[in-house]
């Protein structure tokens, strides 16, 4: 049995638990709380004897007190740490919120500035494009006006062109049946028209009369609306008998051309020269010279003459 003053902390807590009282605090707090409860029940605390060890060493009490104090300090430390963590968390949230707000504000400003600059550049480019388009429209209108003036002038010349002089002898219109090169016919026809002072209508009539044989059949392929158009008529003839069409024919004729019976070398040479120029009109002069020489030698009828020509080659066809 032990007295009240000899109770250890564990015994004090046990007595407090039996009375449904708090057991937190140091030993003095536990003693005060138990004394108050026992005196309230009419018990003489100093004379009352408790169950338990009769002796309690100071070392055990000190250890028990420190353990209780350490437990209290740990709890207080945990509470303080929780409070500090809560405060730091709140501050961190506040800082993050403020930083995000500032970043969003700066980003919005940059976006607005970029969009404004882009809109300005687009408006400038659009204005420049409108100016260029307006300039092109003005130039187009000017061109239309000039073309209209030229058309009126051509029409006037066609209707009121200079009449052919009665004092000068008129040249006879040439005939064309496709057997001669078209470029030669066109050149002779244009020169004749210029010498006779033909206007557009005169040239149309003369061209109709000049076409003979297969060439005249081209007139059937020309629409009625273009039969009074000199340029359209000449273009149709050129498509049929132009240099590109005849060029291949002349090349074949040149390859197969040989000296005919009773044809002199001078006549044969003249024909070779004509075909070589027609078949290679766009080729360099040196190339045409080589073609003429080779074609002439290959076509010589007399074998001895051909052998002598091979033996004594010349650099020019002449």
C-alpha positions as YAML, in Angstrom:
chain: A
units: angstrom
residues:
- id: 1
  name: UNK
  ca: [0.00, 0.00, 0.00]
- id: 2
  name: UNK
  ca: [1.25, 3.55, -0.75]
- id: 3
  name: UNK
  ca: [0.30, 7.04, 0.23]
- id: 4
  name: UNK
  ca: [-0.85, 9.78, -2.11]
- id: 5
  name: UNK
  ca: [2.54, 11.43, -2.28]
- id: 6
  name: UNK
  ca: [4.21, 8.16, -3.19]
- id: 7
  name: UNK
  ca: [2.07, 7.49, -6.28]
- id: 8
  name: UNK
  ca: [3.97, 7.32, -9.51]
- id: 9
  name: UNK
  ca: [2.72, 8.88, -12.74]
- id: 10
  name: UNK
  ca: [1.36, 5.60, -14.07]
- id: 11
  name: UNK
  ca: [-0.55, 5.05, -10.83]
- id: 12
  name: UNK
  ca: [-1.89, 8.60, -10.96]
- id: 13
  name: UNK
  ca: [-3.10, 8.09, -14.51]
- id: 14
  name: UNK
  ca: [-4.69, 4.79, -13.53]
- id: 15
  name: UNK
  ca: [-6.58, 6.44, -10.67]
- id: 16
  name: UNK
  ca: [-7.66, 9.28, -13.01]
- id: 17
  name: UNK
  ca: [-8.80, 6.81, -15.68]
- id: 18
  name: UNK
  ca: [-10.92, 4.98, -13.11]
- id: 19
  name: UNK
  ca: [-12.62, 8.27, -12.35]
- id: 20
  name: UNK
  ca: [-12.99, 9.15, -16.06]
- id: 21
  name: UNK
  ca: [-10.69, 12.16, -15.71]
- id: 22
  name: UNK
  ca: [-8.04, 13.46, -18.19]
- id: 23
  name: UNK
  ca: [-4.59, 11.92, -17.89]
- id: 24
  name: UNK
  ca: [-2.57, 14.52, -19.77]
- id: 25
  name: UNK
  ca: [-0.04, 16.84, -18.16]
- id: 26
  name: UNK
  ca: [2.90, 16.57, -15.82]
- id: 27
  name: UNK
  ca: [2.93, 14.79, -12.44]
- id: 28
  name: UNK
  ca: [1.93, 17.87, -10.48]
- id: 29
  name: UNK
  ca: [-1.04, 18.38, -12.74]
- id: 30
  name: UNK
  ca: [-2.07, 14.77, -12.32]
- id: 31
  name: UNK
  ca: [-1.76, 15.00, -8.52]
- id: 32
  name: UNK
  ca: [-3.79, 18.20, -8.36]
- id: 33
  name: UNK
  ca: [-6.51, 16.75, -10.52]
- id: 34
  name: UNK
  ca: [-6.70, 13.52, -8.48]
- id: 35
  name: UNK
  ca: [-6.63, 15.38, -5.12]
- id: 36
  name: UNK
  ca: [-9.49, 17.62, -6.21]
- id: 37
  name: UNK
  ca: [-11.55, 14.62, -7.31]
- id: 38
  name: UNK
  ca: [-10.93, 12.65, -4.13]
- id: 39
  name: UNK
  ca: [-11.66, 15.62, -1.85]
- id: 40
  name: UNK
  ca: [-14.88, 16.16, -3.77]
- id: 41
  name: UNK
  ca: [-15.79, 12.59, -2.88]
- id: 42
  name: UNK
  ca: [-15.04, 13.30, 0.84]
- id: 43
  name: UNK
  ca: [-11.84, 11.26, 0.98]
- id: 44
  name: UNK
  ca: [-8.95, 12.36, 3.13]
- id: 45
  name: UNK
  ca: [-6.20, 12.27, 0.53]
- id: 46
  name: UNK
  ca: [-3.23, 12.36, 2.93]
- id: 47
  name: UNK
  ca: [-4.51, 9.38, 4.99]
- id: 48
  name: UNK
  ca: [-5.87, 7.31, 2.08]
- id: 49
  name: UNK
  ca: [-3.74, 4.35, 1.08]
- id: 50
  name: UNK
  ca: [-3.54, 3.21, -2.54]
- id: 51
  name: UNK
  ca: [-2.78, -0.24, -3.93]
- id: 52
  name: UNK
  ca: [0.65, -0.63, -5.50]
- id: 53
  name: UNK
  ca: [4.36, -0.84, -4.68]
- id: 54
  name: UNK
  ca: [5.26, 0.64, -1.32]
- id: 55
  name: UNK
  ca: [8.31, 2.46, -2.62]
- id: 56
  name: UNK
  ca: [9.03, 4.52, -5.66]
- id: 57
  name: UNK
  ca: [12.51, 5.56, -6.54]
- id: 58
  name: UNK
  ca: [13.23, 9.12, -7.60]
- id: 59
  name: UNK
  ca: [14.94, 7.85, -10.73]
- id: 60
  name: UNK
  ca: [11.81, 6.04, -11.88]
- id: 61
  name: UNK
  ca: [9.71, 9.10, -11.19]
- id: 62
  name: UNK
  ca: [12.14, 11.34, -13.02]
- id: 63
  name: UNK
  ca: [12.15, 9.00, -16.03]
- id: 64
  name: UNK
  ca: [8.38, 8.83, -15.97]
- id: 65
  name: UNK
  ca: [8.12, 12.62, -15.71]
- id: 66
  name: UNK
  ca: [10.57, 13.14, -18.57]
- id: 67
  name: UNK
  ca: [8.71, 10.58, -20.64]
- id: 68
  name: UNK
  ca: [5.46, 12.38, -20.07]
- id: 69
  name: UNK
  ca: [7.10, 15.74, -20.72]
- id: 70
  name: UNK
  ca: [8.74, 14.38, -23.88]
- id: 71
  name: UNK
  ca: [5.40, 13.07, -25.06]
- id: 72
  name: UNK
  ca: [3.83, 16.48, -24.45]
- id: 73
  name: UNK
  ca: [6.72, 18.26, -26.16]
- id: 74
  name: UNK
  ca: [6.47, 15.91, -29.15]
- id: 75
  name: UNK
  ca: [2.76, 16.53, -29.45]
- id: 76
  name: UNK
  ca: [3.32, 20.27, -29.23]
- id: 77
  name: UNK
  ca: [6.11, 19.99, -31.80]
- id: 78
  name: UNK
  ca: [3.86, 18.06, -34.17]
- id: 79
  name: UNK
  ca: [1.12, 20.64, -33.73]
- id: 80
  name: UNK
  ca: [3.58, 23.44, -34.34]
- id: 81
  name: UNK
  ca: [4.97, 21.67, -37.39]
- id: 82
  name: UNK
  ca: [1.49, 21.14, -38.78]
- id: 83
  name: UNK
  ca: [0.72, 24.81, -38.23]
- id: 84
  name: UNK
  ca: [3.97, 25.87, -39.92]
- id: 85
  name: UNK
  ca: [3.30, 23.50, -42.83]
- id: 86
  name: UNK
  ca: [-0.22, 24.86, -43.18]
- id: 87
  name: UNK
  ca: [1.06, 28.44, -43.15]
- id: 88
  name: UNK
  ca: [3.81, 27.64, -45.68]
- id: 89
  name: UNK
  ca: [1.31, 25.81, -47.89]
- id: 90
  name: UNK
  ca: [-1.02, 28.79, -47.79]
- id: 91
  name: UNK
  ca: [1.83, 31.18, -48.60]
- id: 92
  name: UNK
  ca: [3.03, 28.91, -51.40]
- id: 93
  name: UNK
  ca: [-0.47, 28.74, -52.87]
- id: 94
  name: UNK
  ca: [-0.75, 32.49, -52.66]
- id: 95
  name: UNK
  ca: [2.63, 32.99, -54.34]
- id: 96
  name: UNK
  ca: [1.82, 30.48, -57.07]
- id: 97
  name: UNK
  ca: [-1.58, 32.08, -57.68]
- id: 98
  name: UNK
  ca: [-0.01, 35.53, -57.86]
- id: 99
  name: UNK
  ca: [2.77, 34.29, -60.18]
- id: 100
  name: UNK
  ca: [0.27, 32.55, -62.48]
- id: 101
  name: UNK
  ca: [-1.86, 35.67, -62.59]
- id: 102
  name: UNK
  ca: [1.14, 37.80, -63.50]
- id: 103
  name: UNK
  ca: [2.25, 35.30, -66.14]
- id: 104
  name: UNK
  ca: [-1.24, 35.17, -67.64]
- id: 105
  name: UNK
  ca: [-1.39, 38.94, -67.70]
- id: 106
  name: UNK
  ca: [1.99, 39.21, -69.44]
- id: 107
  name: UNK
  ca: [1.03, 36.47, -71.90]
- id: 108
  name: UNK
  ca: [-2.24, 38.21, -72.72]
- id: 109
  name: UNK
  ca: [-0.39, 41.48, -73.28]
- id: 110
  name: UNK
  ca: [2.11, 39.79, -75.59]
- id: 111
  name: UNK
  ca: [-0.64, 38.04, -77.53]
- id: 112
  name: UNK
  ca: [-2.60, 41.25, -77.90]
- id: 113
  name: UNK
  ca: [0.54, 43.09, -79.03]
- id: 114
  name: UNK
  ca: [1.45, 40.34, -81.52]
- id: 115
  name: UNK
  ca: [-2.09, 40.21, -82.91]
- id: 116
  name: UNK
  ca: [-2.13, 43.99, -83.23]
- id: 117
  name: UNK
  ca: [1.21, 44.00, -85.07]
- id: 118
  name: UNK
  ca: [0.07, 41.20, -87.38]
- id: 119
  name: UNK
  ca: [-3.19, 42.99, -88.13]
- id: 120
  name: UNK
  ca: [-1.25, 46.15, -88.90]
- id: 121
  name: UNK
  ca: [1.07, 44.31, -91.28]
- id: 122
  name: UNK
  ca: [-1.86, 42.57, -92.97]
- id: 123
  name: UNK
  ca: [-3.68, 45.87, -93.38]
- id: 124
  name: UNK
  ca: [-0.57, 47.46, -94.85]
- id: 125
  name: UNK
  ca: [-0.09, 44.61, -97.32]
- id: 126
  name: UNK
  ca: [-3.77, 44.68, -98.21]
- id: 127
  name: UNK
  ca: [-3.63, 48.42, -98.80]
- id: 128
  name: UNK
  ca: [-0.56, 47.97, -101.00]
- id: 129
  name: UNK
  ca: [-2.32, 45.21, -102.92]
- id: 130
  name: UNK
  ca: [-5.37, 47.42, -103.43]
- id: 131
  name: UNK
  ca: [-3.14, 50.22, -104.74]
- id: 132
  name: UNK
  ca: [-1.41, 47.85, -107.16]
- id: 133
  name: UNK
  ca: [-4.76, 46.41, -108.26]
- id: 134
  name: UNK
  ca: [-6.11, 49.93, -108.79]
- id: 135
  name: UNK
  ca: [-3.02, 50.78, -110.85]
- id: 136
  name: UNK
  ca: [-3.44, 47.64, -112.95]
- id: 137
  name: UNK
  ca: [-7.10, 48.46, -113.55]
- id: 138
  name: UNK
  ca: [-6.16, 51.95, -114.70]
- id: 139
  name: UNK
  ca: [-3.50, 50.53, -117.00]
- id: 140
  name: UNK
  ca: [-6.02, 48.02, -118.33]
- id: 141
  name: UNK
  ca: [-8.49, 50.79, -119.06]
- id: 142
  name: UNK
  ca: [-5.77, 52.78, -120.80]
- id: 143
  name: UNK
  ca: [-4.82, 49.75, -122.89]
- id: 144
  name: UNK
  ca: [-8.46, 49.18, -123.81]
- id: 145
  name: UNK
  ca: [-8.73, 52.79, -124.88]
- id: 146
  name: UNK
  ca: [-5.57, 52.55, -126.98]
- id: 147
  name: UNK
  ca: [-6.68, 49.29, -128.57]
- id: 148
  name: UNK
  ca: [-10.06, 50.80, -129.37]
- id: 149
  name: UNK
  ca: [-8.39, 53.81, -130.98]
- id: 150
  name: UNK
  ca: [-6.11, 51.54, -133.01]
- id: 151
  name: UNK
  ca: [-9.09, 49.41, -134.07]
- id: 152
  name: UNK
  ca: [-10.97, 52.49, -135.19]
- id: 153
  name: UNK
  ca: [-7.92, 53.70, -137.05]
- id: 154
  name: UNK
  ca: [-7.48, 50.33, -138.81]
- id: 155
  name: UNK
  ca: [-11.17, 50.31, -139.69]
- id: 156
  name: UNK
  ca: [-10.88, 53.79, -141.16]
- id: 157
  name: UNK
  ca: [-7.83, 52.75, -143.16]
- id: 158
  name: UNK
  ca: [-9.68, 49.69, -144.41]
- id: 159
  name: UNK
  ca: [-12.70, 51.71, -145.45]
- id: 160
  name: UNK
  ca: [-10.94, 54.83, -146.63]
- id: 161
  name: UNK
  ca: [-7.51, 53.55, -147.55]
- id: 162
  name: UNK
  ca: [-5.57, 55.26, -150.33]
- id: 163
  name: UNK
  ca: [-6.94, 54.35, -153.75]
- id: 164
  name: UNK
  ca: [-4.49, 52.79, -156.17]
- id: 165
  name: UNK
  ca: [-2.93, 55.27, -158.53]
- id: 166
  name: UNK
  ca: [-4.23, 55.08, -162.08]
- id: 167
  name: UNK
  ca: [-0.98, 56.44, -163.39]
- id: 168
  name: UNK
  ca: [1.06, 53.48, -162.13]
- id: 169
  name: UNK
  ca: [0.82, 50.07, -163.70]
- id: 170
  name: UNK
  ca: [-0.76, 47.58, -161.33]
- id: 171
  name: UNK
  ca: [1.12, 44.36, -160.63]
- id: 172
  name: UNK
  ca: [-0.68, 41.13, -161.32]
- id: 173
  name: UNK
  ca: [-1.62, 38.99, -158.36]
- id: 174
  name: UNK
  ca: [0.45, 35.81, -157.98]
- id: 175
  name: UNK
  ca: [-1.03, 32.33, -157.93]
- id: 176
  name: UNK
  ca: [-0.40, 29.72, -155.23]
- id: 177
  name: UNK
  ca: [-1.22, 26.03, -155.47]
- id: 178
  name: UNK
  ca: [1.13, 24.73, -152.75]
- id: 179
  name: UNK
  ca: [3.92, 23.73, -155.08]
- id: 180
  name: UNK
  ca: [6.21, 26.63, -154.13]
- id: 181
  name: UNK
  ca: [7.31, 27.50, -150.57]
- id: 182
  name: UNK
  ca: [4.66, 29.42, -148.70]
- id: 183
  name: UNK
  ca: [7.12, 31.96, -147.31]
- id: 184
  name: UNK
  ca: [8.16, 32.92, -150.83]
- id: 185
  name: UNK
  ca: [4.53, 33.32, -151.90]
- id: 186
  name: UNK
  ca: [3.69, 35.38, -148.83]
- id: 187
  name: UNK
  ca: [6.68, 37.67, -149.32]
- id: 188
  name: UNK
  ca: [5.84, 38.22, -153.03]
- id: 189
  name: UNK
  ca: [2.16, 38.76, -152.23]
- id: 190
  name: UNK
  ca: [2.90, 41.35, -149.52]
- id: 191
  name: UNK
  ca: [5.27, 43.21, -151.83]
- id: 192
  name: UNK
  ca: [2.66, 43.20, -154.59]
- id: 193
  name: UNK
  ca: [0.00, 44.51, -152.19]
- id: 194
  name: UNK
  ca: [2.33, 47.29, -151.06]
- id: 195
  name: UNK
  ca: [3.20, 48.26, -154.63]
- id: 196
  name: UNK
  ca: [-0.49, 48.35, -155.64]
- id: 197
  name: UNK
  ca: [-1.52, 50.22, -152.45]
- id: 198
  name: UNK
  ca: [-4.07, 47.54, -151.59]
- id: 199
  name: UNK
  ca: [-6.16, 47.99, -148.48]
- id: 200
  name: UNK
  ca: [-7.39, 45.07, -146.38]
- id: 201
  name: UNK
  ca: [-10.40, 44.42, -148.58]
- id: 202
  name: UNK
  ca: [-8.26, 44.46, -151.74]
- id: 203
  name: UNK
  ca: [-5.82, 41.98, -150.23]
- id: 204
  name: UNK
  ca: [-8.67, 39.61, -149.29]
- id: 205
  name: UNK
  ca: [-10.04, 39.67, -152.85]
- id: 206
  name: UNK
  ca: [-6.60, 39.20, -154.41]
- id: 207
  name: UNK
  ca: [-5.78, 36.33, -152.04]
- id: 208
  name: UNK
  ca: [-9.03, 34.58, -152.96]
- id: 209
  name: UNK
  ca: [-8.15, 34.87, -156.64]
- id: 210
  name: UNK
  ca: [-4.54, 33.78, -156.10]
- id: 211
  name: UNK
  ca: [-5.37, 30.39, -154.54]
- id: 212
  name: UNK
  ca: [-5.48, 27.57, -157.06]
- id: 213
  name: UNK
  ca: [-5.84, 23.80, -156.96]
- id: 214
  name: UNK
  ca: [-5.39, 22.14, -153.51]
- id: 215
  name: UNK
  ca: [-4.64, 25.49, -151.89]
- id: 216
  name: UNK
  ca: [-8.06, 26.84, -152.90]
- id: 217
  name: UNK
  ca: [-9.72, 24.00, -150.98]
- id: 218
  name: UNK
  ca: [-8.60, 25.69, -147.75]
- id: 219
  name: UNK
  ca: [-11.30, 28.33, -148.31]
- id: 220
  name: UNK
  ca: [-13.93, 25.69, -147.53]
- id: 221
  name: UNK
  ca: [-12.54, 25.27, -144.00]
- id: 222
  name: UNK
  ca: [-12.70, 28.96, -143.11]
- id: 223
  name: UNK
  ca: [-15.87, 30.17, -141.31]
- id: 224
  name: UNK
  ca: [-18.00, 32.77, -143.05]
- id: 225
  name: UNK
  ca: [-17.28, 35.32, -140.33]
- id: 226
  name: UNK
  ca: [-13.53, 35.14, -141.10]
- id: 227
  name: UNK
  ca: [-13.59, 35.10, -144.88]
- id: 228
  name: UNK
  ca: [-13.25, 38.88, -144.99]
- id: 229
  name: UNK
  ca: [-10.34, 38.83, -142.53]
- id: 230
  name: UNK
  ca: [-7.02, 38.91, -144.37]
- id: 231
  name: UNK
  ca: [-4.97, 37.82, -141.36]
- id: 232
  name: UNK
  ca: [-7.26, 34.85, -140.71]
- id: 233
  name: UNK
  ca: [-7.03, 33.74, -144.35]
- id: 234
  name: UNK
  ca: [-3.23, 34.01, -144.46]
- id: 235
  name: UNK
  ca: [-2.92, 32.16, -141.14]
- id: 236
  name: UNK
  ca: [-5.06, 29.28, -142.45]
- id: 237
  name: UNK
  ca: [-2.86, 28.93, -145.53]
- id: 238
  name: UNK
  ca: [0.28, 29.10, -143.39]
- id: 239
  name: UNK
  ca: [-0.97, 26.30, -141.14]
- id: 240
  name: UNK
  ca: [-1.34, 24.09, -144.19]
- id: 241
  name: UNK
  ca: [1.68, 25.09, -146.24]
- id: 242
  name: UNK
  ca: [3.94, 26.81, -143.69]
- id: 243
  name: UNK
  ca: [7.62, 26.12, -143.30]
- id: 244
  name: UNK
  ca: [7.16, 23.61, -140.49]
- id: 245
  name: UNK
  ca: [4.80, 21.55, -142.63]
- id: 246
  name: UNK
  ca: [7.01, 21.65, -145.71]
- id: 247
  name: UNK
  ca: [10.31, 21.28, -143.91]
- id: 248
  name: UNK
  ca: [10.05, 17.51, -143.52]
- id: 249
  name: UNK
  ca: [8.95, 17.15, -147.16]
- id: 250
  name: UNK
  ca: [11.97, 19.12, -148.32]
- id: 251
  name: UNK
  ca: [14.28, 17.01, -146.17]
- id: 252
  name: UNK
  ca: [12.92, 13.82, -147.74]
- id: 253
  name: UNK
  ca: [13.21, 15.28, -151.24]
- id: 254
  name: UNK
  ca: [16.81, 16.33, -150.51]
- id: 255
  name: UNK
  ca: [17.75, 12.86, -149.28]
- id: 256
  name: UNK
  ca: [16.26, 11.18, -152.35]
- id: 257
  name: UNK
  ca: [17.30, 13.77, -154.94]
- id: 258
  name: UNK
  ca: [19.72, 12.51, -157.54]
- id: 259
  name: UNK
  ca: [20.88, 13.89, -160.87]
- id: 260
  name: UNK
  ca: [18.26, 13.17, -163.49]
- id: 261
  name: UNK
  ca: [18.85, 11.91, -166.99]
- id: 262
  name: UNK
  ca: [19.95, 14.73, -169.30]
- id: 263
  name: UNK
  ca: [20.18, 17.11, -166.27]
- id: 264
  name: UNK
  ca: [23.38, 19.18, -166.21]
- id: 265
  name: UNK
  ca: [25.54, 19.44, -163.10]
- id: 266
  name: UNK
  ca: [24.69, 23.16, -162.89]
- id: 267
  name: UNK
  ca: [20.92, 22.46, -162.92]
- id: 268
  name: UNK
  ca: [21.34, 19.66, -160.39]
- id: 269
  name: UNK
  ca: [23.46, 21.88, -158.13]
- id: 270
  name: UNK
  ca: [20.85, 24.64, -158.24]
- id: 271
  name: UNK
  ca: [18.11, 22.21, -157.18]
- id: 272
  name: UNK
  ca: [20.28, 20.77, -154.37]
- id: 273
  name: UNK
  ca: [21.00, 24.26, -153.06]
- id: 274
  name: UNK
  ca: [17.29, 25.18, -153.09]
- id: 275
  name: UNK
  ca: [16.20, 22.04, -151.23]
- id: 276
  name: UNK
  ca: [19.04, 22.33, -148.69]
- id: 277
  name: UNK
  ca: [18.02, 25.84, -147.71]
- id: 278
  name: UNK
  ca: [14.32, 24.93, -147.53]
- id: 279
  name: UNK
  ca: [14.96, 21.79, -145.47]
- id: 280
  name: UNK
  ca: [17.37, 23.50, -143.04]
- id: 281
  name: UNK
  ca: [16.15, 27.08, -142.93]
- id: 282
  name: UNK
  ca: [17.00, 27.58, -139.24]
- id: 283
  name: UNK
  ca: [20.34, 25.73, -139.28]
- id: 284
  name: UNK
  ca: [23.77, 27.46, -139.22]
- id: 285
  name: UNK
  ca: [25.38, 28.38, -142.54]
- id: 286
  name: UNK
  ca: [28.30, 25.96, -142.07]
- id: 287
  name: UNK
  ca: [25.90, 23.08, -141.50]
- id: 288
  name: UNK
  ca: [23.89, 23.92, -144.64]
- id: 289
  name: UNK
  ca: [27.14, 24.08, -146.67]
- id: 290
  name: UNK
  ca: [28.11, 20.58, -145.54]
- id: 291
  name: UNK
  ca: [24.64, 19.25, -146.34]
- id: 292
  name: UNK
  ca: [24.73, 20.74, -149.85]
- id: 293
  name: UNK
  ca: [28.17, 19.33, -150.62]
- id: 294
  name: UNK
  ca: [27.32, 15.85, -149.35]
- id: 295
  name: UNK
  ca: [23.91, 15.74, -151.07]
- id: 296
  name: UNK
  ca: [25.41, 17.00, -154.35]
- id: 297
  name: UNK
  ca: [28.22, 14.42, -154.37]
- id: 298
  name: UNK
  ca: [25.86, 11.58, -153.42]
- id: 299
  name: UNK
  ca: [23.46, 12.47, -156.25]
- id: 300
  name: UNK
  ca: [25.98, 12.78, -159.12]
- id: 301
  name: UNK
  ca: [24.94, 10.32, -161.80]
- id: 302
  name: UNK
  ca: [28.33, 9.74, -163.50]
- id: 303
  name: UNK
  ca: [30.51, 7.41, -161.42]
- id: 304
  name: UNK
  ca: [33.84, 8.86, -162.61]
- id: 305
  name: UNK
  ca: [32.71, 12.39, -161.84]
- id: 306
  name: UNK
  ca: [31.54, 11.33, -158.38]
- id: 307
  name: UNK
  ca: [34.90, 9.56, -157.73]
- id: 308
  name: UNK
  ca: [36.85, 12.62, -158.87]
- id: 309
  name: UNK
  ca: [34.76, 14.87, -156.64]
- id: 310
  name: UNK
  ca: [35.45, 12.63, -153.64]
- id: 311
  name: UNK
  ca: [39.16, 12.68, -154.49]
- id: 312
  name: UNK
  ca: [39.29, 16.48, -154.64]
- id: 313
  name: UNK
  ca: [36.96, 17.71, -151.84]
- id: 314
  name: UNK
  ca: [36.02, 21.38, -151.59]
- id: 315
  name: UNK
  ca: [35.23, 23.37, -148.44]
- id: 316
  name: UNK
  ca: [32.39, 25.39, -149.99]
- id: 317
  name: UNK
  ca: [29.56, 24.39, -152.26]
- id: 318
  name: UNK
  ca: [30.37, 27.18, -154.72]
...
